[in-house]
Amino acid sequence: MNMDLALQTFLDESRELLSDMEHILLELETRPGEAELQNALFRCVHTVKGSAGMFGLDHVVNFTHVVENVLDRLRAGEMDLSRDLANLLLRCRDHISLLVEVPAPADAIQFEPAGATLLAELEPFQSLAPNQDEQITQVTAAPSNNGGLWRIQIRVHADALRHGMDPLGFIRFLGTLGELEQVTVLDKALPALDVFDPEACYLGFDLALRSPANRTAIEDVFEFAGDLYQLRIEEADSSSAPGPTCPGKPEKPARNGGPSDGAGLEEPLDPQQGRRKKSVQHLRIQADKLDNLINLVGELVIASATVSMDAHRSGDASARESAANLNLLVEEIRDSSLDLRMVPIGETFQRFQRVVRDVSSELGKDIELVITGAETELDKTVVEKIADPLTHLVRNACDHGVEMPGIRLEKGKPARGRVHLNAYHESGAVMIEVSDDGSGLNRDRLLAKAVERELVKADASLTDQEVFNLIFEPGFSTVEQVTNLSGRGVGMDVVRRNIEGLRGMVELVSPGVAGGTTFRIRLPLTLAIIDGFLARVGDATYVVPLEMVVECTELSAEQQKLSADQDYINLRQEVLPLIRLREQFSVPGAPGRRQNIIVVRHSGQKAGLIVDQLLGEHQTVIKPLSGIFSHLKGLSGSTILGSGQVALILDVPALISQISLREQVSLKSHGMRINQL
């Protein structure tokens, strides 16, 4: 691993640590004084500082050192985590997030004014030890000659360089703790040139460091190295036993000889021992490589379908058996590949703890965020793209949904409001709900605003659901005063458009008796590959997502005759609404003598899709529709069949929504006729 990749690893891990820092701070507000959380908070900042020092990122080290001092006082019980201190530490966390993204200290000058302001605010919370201010500046200033003399033995794992753990980075950072009086390079393990591996590390180091730092501070320099380094520390003027080794390595018994000749530690470290310890750890993979793998698997699925079709056409039993075995293997490869991109949605949900906290403080409200279903998994691509729509819905719930504490008390509610994020699986899809316990939507106010903006006529007769859905109209807003959070008429239409761009849909659940509002989002598990059911209408082929298919049946002659005159049939004493795909998509030609129904279900509603021919199950690689076709209702994408023919993927939720709209129009029309009579 070169230094660029090592720096990227540092950035990735720092982002994770800073995300953890935010979560821990928010949790500490609800569980004040918990030692485990306080220690974890300190370790987050401490690790970022140590790792930044290894890469020479002095602008990160200087700022995080001060934050670390404050957190050290906090975990020592010298002060409590007040609301003001929590706010300040969250702002410091945001500032560190900006600093770690800047690889060169010179480029961080733009952040110095904001950093200076935060440091001034941190000053009252620091432990003002006599030499503390000097210690903070030692990272960049000339080191002091004062302090004890430490003898440090460093033995490096052969794979250290491959993992980006350059020994010079650690030695350079040790120099910031004091003065390196001696550096001895041990090269006894260097092999002959014919077996020399340029990516391996064969060197050891013995150092003499004069520093006021204690043993723990020196050990902490190597915390980022994990199992790749072995460390032994001794006070040069003391006969005390050797210090502990770097975390993750057992200490070795000393051999005869002093530190300068490399005695006391193995040289080099055993490569196999390090590999055994690393085998249980996670492997980082670049997202674009994983995306490329999924694309290749998709093409493999198409190729497998072609092989299967050719085998059946050949009539060769052996070829059909081989094709069947190939299909099974491809299915396993497909499922395993997709599992690599499946991540719990809980990490995304946790981001909104900070959003709710900041928004409620800005609005003067007391709101808690409740999270359930955090373990629900879906495609990483979907998770990344759903974050922005969810952010708007959560902020909207805090602003419009939850009332001010005084109003809630007057209504007999607790002063603290609640926003609830919930996720669960349903029929092969992921459902996400954003709800609040506020007063709900005001139907009359929404309708009046719609009439004012000429979205509907004043004498229009609309159902409650139709009125509530008006909030998805572009620019629609009922807020009287524009604020930083809302009232500009931008948002809900964008939310719906973004969710539909993910082949999902969003609906507003009508408020119940207890009030409150719930937005329900339906998303596909993945955007790449699905199991589908093929059907033909005329010369056109359609794919129905298999998880929505309840059953398939042939229309009897009597049912076919009845269905020609009405939009429903009686299927085993159940009224089943019908959708004629031939009419829906204007497929040319007349229906065949025999027709079939594919019964589909979504959100508890059933419908029957009338098709000419049932073709069976098919693994479907989803290809997005191009721009000129993206506006078509009832279609969510396309796929390529083994024959090379293009098949269209049906958007079943959209089709069922059209049925609901059709029934509402029919009921209104029927009611108007009754009134006229």
Buried (B, 14 or more C-beta within 10 A) or exposed (E): BEEEBBBBBBBEBBBEBBBBBBBBBBBBEEEEEEEEBBBBBBBBBBBBBBBBBBBBBBBBBBBBBBBBBBBBBBBEEEEEBEEEBBBBBBBBBBBBBBBBEBBEBEEBEEBEEEBEEBBEBBEEBBEEEEEEEEBBEBBEEEBBEEBBBBBBBBBBBBBBBBBBBBBEBBBBBBBBBBBBEEBBEBEEBEEEEEEEEEEBBBBBBBBBBBBBBEBEEBBBBBBBBBBBBBBBBBBBEEEEEBBBBBBBBEBBEBEEEEBBBBBBBBBBBEEEBBEEBBEEEEEEEEEEEBBEBBEEBBEBBBEBBBBBBBBBEEEEEEBBEBBEEBBEEBBEBBEEBBEEBBBBBBEBBBBBBBBBBBBBEEBEBBBBBEBBBBEBBBBBBBBEBBEEBBBBBBBBBBBBBBBBBEEBEEEEBEEBBBBBBBBEBEBEBBBBBBBBBBBBBEBEEBBEBBBEBEBBEEEEEBEEEBBBBBBBBEEBBBBEEEEEBBBEBEBBBBBBEBBBEBBBBBBBBBBEEEBBBBBBBBBBBBBBBBBBBBBBBBEBBBBBBBBBBEEBBEBEEEBBEBBEEEBBBEBEEEEBBBBBBBEBBEBEEEBEEEBBBBBBBBBEEBBBBBBBBBBEEBBBBBEEBEEEEEEEEBBBBBBBBBEEEEBBBBBBBBBBBBBBEEEBEEEBEEEEEEEEE
